[in-house]
């Protein structure tokens, strides 16, 4: 019998919730009793999955495990940056899990990268796609200490140009939904077969770009993924194992990879105790031995694609209308009396604003920077390390000529005399300091008025306490 492998992928993500003026997350009432949603989801999902409890029939704890060591995962850059600052113990255990998995899998770690800002790439221009991919790769390399093999596309929203940019960045694979496949053919043959959602998810497929670039595509098992996200697969570990086991078939003569992909928050936040169900399922798979837990990097190295694939462009995993939910009144709604007719005008306004800002930036920055867009691509170095030394190093590589301190900040003339004041357009006037002070004070009062909702220390201490108990 050919080999059998399982990959369980979790897409862990939270949007940036910081007030841009304060650079801090303010109180979010609906996240009570926690300070904000980041803290709540950390307590319910991220921390528990780094120290998941395995229990026996009498509900006594048998073991404490880090689920991230056994599953494929990506953690969005905005989320992992927040974890680094606000939950450093959780952040450290996620990084350690990838290191251990890479050691166990000949360098193929469980973590993959993610497009930096969760941008819907098919709706972006090429230049912005490139920046988002490069920033995501650099963030990953800085944190995990290795090159990413794969990258998660936000909402699995895809077009051929986005796949080409991933390939140009040196990435090897991404993960898509089954309905995003259009047609396949065996490599070396001419006849295409339309498959659509019927694509066999048990093997990787080769995508060829118009410029000769290639990328491997994994199409996750739809029914298993839906059972995890919306069904009963996480009610008990046995349920998840049964679903995964049913994904294999004797009819396949090749090495099979049964894999699923869902929001990582399913394991504890969306589904209470989902982290424990996942830990129990992992243990059962290892004990029964009917398949080997793996990840996409390992699978791709062991089983290169034998079929080519073409995709349905401008599609995603979460909108039946392609990518329309991010730019139109497509019909995706929770209530029948709701509408999203505002989306079209908002998207048009933001696209217009981007065009205006891009033109202004290129015109102004070209006077000081060798290549304004290459400078933007490289600015992730400063975002990840805001030290004066790093900023100076970035500037020295990007500037046309040495700039005085005032010119570095204001974009003024490098020949300006020390005694002259910088010119400032009225359109770029900063908020008055009194306004910022008032805003900060109001935020402070709001935080203190919610004193009855002190930040629970659960996610900061539970994992450590659980580990101590197990030892």
C-alpha positions in Angstrom: 0.0 0.0 0.0 1.3 3.5 -0.9 2.1 5.9 1.9 -0.6 7.8 3.7 -0.1 11.2 5.2 -2.2 13.8 7.0 -1.7 17.6 7.1 -4.0 19.8 9.3 -3.5 23.5 8.4 -4.6 26.3 10.7 -4.8 29.9 9.4 -4.3 32.1 12.5 -5.0 35.7 12.0 -6.3 38.9 13.6 -6.5 42.3 12.0 -4.5 45.2 13.4 -6.6 46.7 16.1 -4.2 49.4 17.3 -5.4 53.0 17.4 -3.0 54.5 14.9 -2.5 57.6 17.0 -1.9 55.7 20.3 -0.3 52.6 18.8 -2.3 50.6 21.3 -5.4 48.5 21.3 -8.2 50.3 23.1 -10.9 48.6 25.2 -13.4 46.6 23.1 -16.6 46.1 25.1 -17.8 43.1 23.1 -14.7 41.2 24.1 -15.6 41.3 27.8 -14.4 40.1 30.2 -11.2 40.6 28.3 -9.7 44.0 27.4 -10.0 43.4 23.6 -10.5 40.7 21.1 -6.8 39.9 20.7 -6.6 39.1 24.4 -9.8 37.1 24.3 -8.8 34.9 21.3 -5.3 34.5 22.8 -6.9 33.1 26.0 -9.3 30.9 24.2 -7.2 29.7 21.3 -3.5 30.7 20.8 -2.3 30.1 24.3 -4.2 26.8 24.8 -2.9 25.4 21.5 0.7 25.9 22.7 -0.2 24.0 25.9 -3.1 21.7 25.0 -4.4 19.3 27.6 -4.8 15.6 26.8 -7.1 14.0 29.3 -8.1 10.4 30.1 -11.6 8.9 30.6 -11.8 10.4 34.1 -10.8 13.9 32.7 -7.5 13.8 34.5 -4.7 15.5 32.6 -2.4 12.9 31.0 -0.2 15.3 29.1 0.4 18.8 27.9 1.4 19.3 24.3 2.1 22.1 21.8 -0.3 21.5 18.9 1.8 23.8 16.7 4.5 21.1 16.6 2.1 18.7 14.8 0.0 20.9 12.5 0.8 23.0 9.5 0.1 26.7 10.3 0.5 30.3 9.4 0.2 33.2 11.8 -0.5 36.6 10.3 2.2 39.2 10.7 0.0 41.7 12.4 -1.1 39.0 14.9 2.3 37.6 15.6 3.7 41.1 16.1 1.0 41.7 18.7 1.7 38.3 20.4 5.4 39.2 20.5 4.6 42.3 22.5 1.6 41.3 24.6 2.0 37.5 24.9 5.7 36.8 24.5 5.4 33.4 26.1 2.9 32.3 23.5 5.0 33.9 20.7 8.1 32.0 21.9 6.3 28.6 22.0 4.9 29.1 18.4 8.5 29.8 17.2 9.8 26.9 19.1 7.2 24.6 17.7 8.3 25.4 14.2 12.0 24.8 15.1 11.2 21.4 16.5 9.1 20.5 13.5 11.8 21.5 11.1 14.3 19.4 13.1 11.9 16.4 12.8 11.2 16.9 9.1 14.6 17.5 7.6 14.3 21.2 7.6 10.6 21.4 6.5 9.0 23.4 9.3 5.3 23.5 10.0 5.0 27.2 9.6 4.4 29.0 6.3 4.3 32.7 5.6 1.3 34.9 4.9 0.8 38.0 2.7 1.6 40.8 5.1 -1.6 42.8 5.5 -4.2 40.2 4.6 -4.8 42.0 1.4 -7.2 40.6 -1.2 -4.5 40.2 -3.8 -6.7 39.9 -7.0 -8.1 43.4 -6.3 -4.6 44.9 -5.8 -2.2 46.3 -8.4 0.9 44.4 -9.2 3.3 46.7 -7.4 1.3 46.4 -4.1 1.1 42.6 -4.5 4.9 42.5 -4.7 5.3 44.6 -1.6 2.8 42.5 0.4 4.5 39.2 -0.6 8.1 40.5 0.1 7.0 42.0 3.4 5.4 38.7 4.4 8.5 36.7 3.5 10.8 39.0 5.3 8.6 39.0 8.4 8.7 35.3 8.4 12.5 35.0 7.9 13.1 37.5 10.7 10.8 35.6 13.2 11.3 32.0 12.2 14.9 32.2 11.2 14.5 30.4 7.8 13.2 30.9 4.3 9.5 30.3 3.9 8.5 27.4 1.6 4.9 28.3 1.2 2.6 31.3 1.7 -1.0 31.7 2.7 -3.1 33.9 0.4 -5.7 35.9 2.4 -9.2 34.3 2.0 -7.3 32.1 -0.6 -8.2 34.9 -3.0 -6.2 34.1 -6.2 -5.3 35.1 -9.7 -2.5 34.1 -12.0 -0.5 37.3 -11.4 -0.5 36.7 -7.6 0.7 33.1 -8.1 3.5 34.4 -10.4 4.6 36.9 -7.8 4.8 34.1 -5.2 6.9 32.1 -7.6 9.2 35.1 -8.3 9.7 35.5 -4.6 11.1 31.9 -4.4 8.1 30.4 -2.7 7.3 26.8 -3.5 3.5 26.4 -2.8 0.3 27.8 -1.6 -3.1 26.2 -0.5 -6.4 26.8 -2.3 -10.0 25.6 -2.0 -11.1 22.8 -4.3 -13.6 24.9 -6.2 -10.7 27.2 -7.3 -9.3 24.5 -9.6 -10.5 24.8 -13.2 -8.9 21.9 -15.1 -6.0 19.5 -14.9 -3.8 17.4 -17.2 -1.0 14.9 -16.7 2.4 16.5 -17.1 3.6 15.8 -20.6 0.2 15.4 -22.2 -2.0 17.8 -24.1 -5.5 16.9 -23.0 -7.1 19.0 -20.3 -9.9 17.7 -18.0 -12.3 20.1 -16.3 -12.5 19.2 -12.6 -13.7 22.3 -10.7 -14.7 21.2 -7.2 -14.2 17.5 -8.1 -10.4 17.8 -8.1 -8.6 15.1 -6.2 -7.1 16.8 -3.1 -4.7 14.0 -2.2 -1.8 15.2 -4.3 -0.1 18.5 -5.3 -0.5 20.1 -8.7 1.8 22.1 -10.8 0.8 25.6 -11.9 2.7 27.2 -14.8 2.7 30.9 -15.2 2.7 32.9 -18.5 6.4 33.8 -18.0 7.6 30.3 -17.3 7.4 30.4 -13.5 6.0 27.4 -11.6 4.3 26.8 -8.2 2.8 23.8 -6.5 -0.8 24.1 -5.5 -2.5 22.0 -2.8 -6.3 22.0 -2.9 -7.6 21.1 0.6 -10.3 18.6 1.3 -13.6 20.6 1.3 -15.9 18.3 3.3 -13.3 17.7 6.1 -12.5 21.4 6.3 -16.2 22.3 6.5 -16.8 19.6 9.2 -14.1 21.3 11.3 -15.2 24.9 10.8 -19.0 24.4 10.9 -19.8 20.8 11.8 -19.1 18.4 14.7 -15.6 17.3 13.9 -14.2 19.1 16.9 -16.9 17.9 19.4 -14.5 15.0 20.2 -11.0 14.0 18.9 -12.5 10.8 17.6 -14.8 12.7 15.3 -11.9 14.5 13.7 -9.9 11.3 13.3 -12.9 9.5 11.7 -13.3 12.4 9.2 -9.6 12.3 8.3 -9.5 8.5 8.0 -12.5 8.6 5.6 -10.5 10.8 3.3 -8.3 7.9 2.3 -9.3 5.4 -0.3 -7.9 2.1 -1.6 -8.6 3.2 -5.2 -5.6 5.5 -5.2 -2.3 3.8 -6.1 -0.2 6.8 -5.3 1.0 8.3 -2.0 -2.0 10.1 -0.5 -2.1 13.3 1.5 -5.3 14.0 3.3 -5.3 17.6 4.3 -7.7 20.3 5.5 -7.5 24.0 6.0 -9.6 26.2 8.3 -9.2 29.3 10.4 -7.0 28.4 13.2 -9.4 30.0 15.6 -11.7 27.0 15.1 -9.5 25.2 17.6 -10.7 26.9 20.8 -12.3 30.2 20.0 -15.0 29.3 17.5 -15.3 25.8 19.0 -14.8 25.7 22.8 -12.1 23.1 23.8 -11.3 22.6 20.1 -7.6 22.7 21.1 -8.2 19.6 23.3 -10.0 17.8 20.5 -7.1 18.6 18.2 -4.6 17.3 20.7 -6.6 14.1 21.3 -6.9 13.5 17.5 -3.2 14.0 17.0 -2.4 11.4 19.7 -4.9 8.9 18.3 -3.4 9.2 14.8 0.0 8.6 16.2 -1.1 5.6 18.3 -3.2 3.9 15.6 -0.5 4.5 12.9 -2.9 4.4 9.9 -1.2 7.6 8.6 1.7 9.9 9.3 1.3 13.5 10.4 3.1 15.7 8.0 3.2 19.2 6.5 3.1 20.6 2.9 6.9 21.1 2.6 7.5 17.5 3.5 4.8 16.2 1.1 6.0 18.3 -1.8 9.6 17.1 -1.4 8.5 13.5 -1.2 5.9 13.6 -3.9 6.4 16.2 -6.7 3.4 17.1 -8.8 2.6 14.7 -11.7 -0.4 16.8 -12.9 -0.7 20.4 -14.1 -3.6 22.6 -13.0 -5.2 25.8 -14.2 -7.2 27.9 -11.7 -10.5 29.8 -11.7 -9.1 33.4 -11.4 -10.5 36.0 -8.9 -12.0 33.3 -6.6 -11.7 32.8 -2.9 -12.6 30.3 -0.2 -15.2 32.5 1.5 -17.3 34.1 -1.3 -19.4 32.2 -3.7 -19.2 35.2 -6.1 -15.4 35.1 -6.4 -13.9 38.2 -4.8 -17.0 40.4 -5.1 -17.7 40.6 -1.3 -14.7 42.9 -1.1 -15.9 45.3 -3.8 -19.7 44.9 -4.5 -23.1 44.0 -3.2 -22.6 40.4 -4.1 -25.3 38.8 -1.9 -23.1 37.4 0.8 -24.9 38.5 3.9 -25.9 37.3 7.4 -29.4 38.8 7.4 -31.8 39.1 4.5 -32.6 42.7 5.2 -28.9 43.8 5.0 -27.1 44.9 1.9 -23.6 46.0 0.9 -24.3 48.5 -1.8 -21.8 50.8 -0.1 -18.9 48.5 -1.0 -18.7 49.5 -4.6 -18.3 53.3 -4.0 -16.0 52.6 -1.1 -13.7 50.4 -3.2 -13.7 53.0 -6.0 -12.9 55.8 -3.5 -10.0 53.9 -2.0 -8.6 52.9 -5.4 -8.7 56.5 -6.4 -7.0 57.6 -3.2 -4.3 55.0 -3.8 -3.6 56.4 -7.3 -3.3 59.9 -5.9 -1.0 58.9 -3.1 1.1 56.7 -5.3 1.7 59.6 -7.8 2.4 62.0 -5.0 4.8 59.6 -3.3 6.7 58.8 -6.5 7.1 62.4 -7.5 8.3 63.6 -4.1 10.4 60.5 -3.1 12.2 60.3 -6.4 14.1 63.5 -5.4 15.6 61.7 -2.4 15.5 58.0 -3.0 17.1 56.0 -5.8 14.0 53.9 -6.3 10.9 54.9 -4.3 9.2 51.5 -4.8 12.3 49.4 -4.0 12.7 51.6 -0.9 9.1 50.7 0.1 9.8 47.0 -0.4 12.9 47.2 1.8 11.1 49.3 4.5 10.0 46.1 6.2 13.5 46.1 7.7 12.6 49.2 9.6 9.1 48.0 10.6 10.7 44.9 12.1 13.4 46.8 13.8 12.7 50.5 14.5 16.1 51.2 16.1 18.0 54.4 14.9 20.7 52.1 13.6 18.4 50.1 11.4 16.7 53.2 10.1 20.1 54.8 9.3 21.2 51.6 7.5 18.0 51.5 5.4 18.3 55.2 4.5 22.0 54.9 3.6 21.1 52.2 1.1 18.1 54.0 -0.4 19.0 57.7 -0.5 20.4 59.4 -3.6 22.6 61.7 -1.5 23.2 62.1 2.2 20.2 63.9 3.8 20.3 66.1 6.8 18.2 65.1 9.8 15.4 67.5 9.0 15.3 66.3 5.4 15.1 62.7 6.5 11.9 63.4 8.4 10.3 66.1 6.4 11.4 65.2 2.9 12.9 68.7 2.6 16.0 69.7 0.6 19.3 68.1 1.5 20.9 71.5 1.0 18.7 73.4 3.4 20.6 75.5 5.8 20.5 74.5 9.4 18.7 77.7 10.5 15.9 77.5 7.9 12.6 76.0 8.8 11.1 73.1 6.7 8.3 73.9 4.3 5.0 72.1 5.2 2.0 71.9 3.0 -1.3 72.7 4.7 -2.6 69.4 3.4 0.0 67.5 5.5 -0.5 69.6 8.7 -0.4 67.2 11.7 -3.1 67.1 14.3 -2.6 69.7 17.0 -0.9 68.3 20.1 -3.9 69.3 22.1 -6.1 67.1 20.0 -3.8 64.1 20.5 -3.6 64.8 24.2 -7.4 65.0 24.5 -7.8 61.7 22.6 -5.2 59.9 24.7 -6.9 61.2 27.9 -10.3 60.0 26.7 -8.9 56.6 25.9 -7.2 56.5 29.4 -10.5 57.4 31.1 -12.3 54.8 29.1 -9.8 52.1 30.0 -10.0 53.0 33.7 -13.8 53.1 33.7 -13.7 49.5 32.7 -11.9 48.6 35.8 -14.4 45.9 36.6 -13.0 44.1 33.5 -9.4 43.8 34.5 -7.4 41.9 31.9 -7.5 38.2 32.9 -4.1 36.7 33.3 -5.4 33.3 31.9 -3.5 33.4 28.6 -0.3 34.7 30.3 -0.2 32.0 33.0 -2.4 29.1 32.1 0.1 27.5 29.7 3.0 27.8 32.2 0.8 26.5 35.0 -0.4 23.6 33.0 3.1 22.7 32.0 4.2 22.8 35.6 1.3 20.6 36.6 2.1 18.0 33.9 5.7 17.8 34.9 
